[in-house]
Amino acid sequence: MTQNVTIVMAQINPVVGDISGNVEKILNAAHTAKNTHQADIVVFPEMTLTGYPPEDLLLRDGLYAQINQALSDLCERVEDVVLLVGYPMMDELGERFNMAAWIEGGLIQASYMKQNLPNYSVFDEQRYFSAGKQPCVVEFKGIRFGVLVCEDIWKITPATQAVDAGADIILNLNASPFSNEKHQDRLEVVRRRVDEIKKPVIYVNQVGGQDELVFDGGSFAMCADGEVMVQSPEFKEQLTPVKVIKQADSVVLLKGEQAELYEDEARIYQAIIQGVGDYVNKNGFPGVLLGLSGGIDSALTLAVAVDALGADKVEAVMMPFRYTAAISMEDAEKQANTMGVKYSVLPIEPMYNAFEATLADAFKGYDEDVTEENLQARIRGTLLMALSNKTGKMVLATSNKSEVAVGYSTLYGDMVGGFSPLKDVPKTLVYRLASYRNTLSPVIPERVITRPPSAELRPDQKDQDSLPDYDVLDAIIKGYVKEDKTPAEIVALGYDEQEVRRVIRLIDRSEYKRRQAAPGVKITHRAFGRDRRYPITSRYSE
């Protein structure tokens, strides 16, 4: 006898801590999935009820009363479709578990405790949860569904346990953060699992930004021979149906939607847009503002802000000084006008002169140095924060990963801001993203991309006066920060030893600055902040 089941992958964007709001999202998705796709089962991401990651909210006892109420609400309000929902649970002994609930006919018919708790990179699940040990297999319309949660699919044991318990197909709930290589990594891991267990896997991933993390969605259904039969889009909430048929002893997935996926710069750009948009909107800011210098970093940041939020929510401020080139002012104004944002010019010369006069006696006997350069940056930071306080708009910092790595930025100056879109974007990638953005529509003036980069804090200043060429700098940063290579290993790749050691010293000495930097979108496997955690006070050296 043939059995047909329609499973809908509910790729939604929950808000961390908004349990009642997330319940409404689940209910709306279930209603739409039933009415539009004739869903039998709707599968939601990991920790759907709290959003992911809830971090130390999980340590608050009051959270679990709200979770229990949310589960009761779902049981009472959904009876015509099965829900598979992720949530945290605390038992009577005070142990916490990362759970999935199978809700059918107004009751939780089965539940599963996540077994593999990741504790690397941005994950701290062993801080919060105890590990489950048992498989969960539920029969529905003659098909036996095994339930796994996220990291469980990356290890063989939970999947084989489910199959040994009779599972015909695996449903995998995920909150898997974005990095540029991550979707391919997921496909390879799941393909390896299905080759081992000879069963299909439906992989449902969260979408949306949460602080530094971006969840890219990209949910998919893979049949037992490793072919992706259904592919959801990236960076978009969507309900995607998967048709499942059981014939004799085998379960077959029918071909369905095949969303086109982003590649390379386009994928990274979408991730940054998602991260900025959700950070601003979920935190209730009316808009953003930024210093627009006529340079490449602020130009790309402006484009990201407008694409994420709309021109009406973005304000750009040019703050020229005696060292600001005329072309910088021209290019900043041109881009602001092209993108339709509010634009103003606030010269800083009068304020700088006032500071200089006030500090004259204190500085007597000292030569002019970087102090005067930093003073310019800090005046600009003060102006931006004053505008932020007055309007409620959040300041976007414009530093890139290369600058953040070596401390080529000014505390309380160009580092001010509530969020840093380019924090994990190396300078060489900044250029590629700017060129990519101009393929969509030419919004960044071409000479912003082609002219040598400069902070314009002294006459004829160029970044390469203080730093190696960015191709070299970014390669050294990648080797030391992302790949944990020793100086000798990086030198062996063909880089000058003295240059390598100088860059590494700058990286190590700049940790105190990074601790005070705004959060920003994580796009690589090894971002500063949650991902790479180094002591500020340390005498370790290689």
Secondary structure, DSSP 8 states (H G I E B T S, - for coil): --EEEEEEEEE----TT-HHHHHHHHHHHHHHHHHHH--SEEE--TTTTT-S--GGGGG-HHHHHHHHHHHHHHHHH--SSEEEEEEEEE-TTS-EEEEEEEEETTEEEEEEE------STT--HHHH--------EEEETTEEEEEEEGGGGGSHHHHHHHHHTT-SEEEEEE--B--TTHHHHHHHHHHHHHHHH-S-EEEEE-EEEETTEEEEB--EEE-TTS-EEEE--BSS-EEEEEEEEEETTEEEE----B-----HHHHHHHHHHHHHHHHHHHTT-S-EEEE--SSHHHHHHHHHHHHHH-GGGEEEEE---TT--HHHHHHHHHHHHHHT-EEEE---HHHHHHHHHHHTTTTTT----HHHHHHHHHHHHHHHHHHHHHH--EEB----HHHHHHT-S-TTTTT-SSBBTTTT--HHHHHHHHHHHHHHS--S-HHHHHS-----SSTT--GGGTS--HHHHHHHHIIIIIS---HHHHHTTT--HHHHHHHHHHHHHTHHHHHTS--B---SSS-BTTTB---SS-----
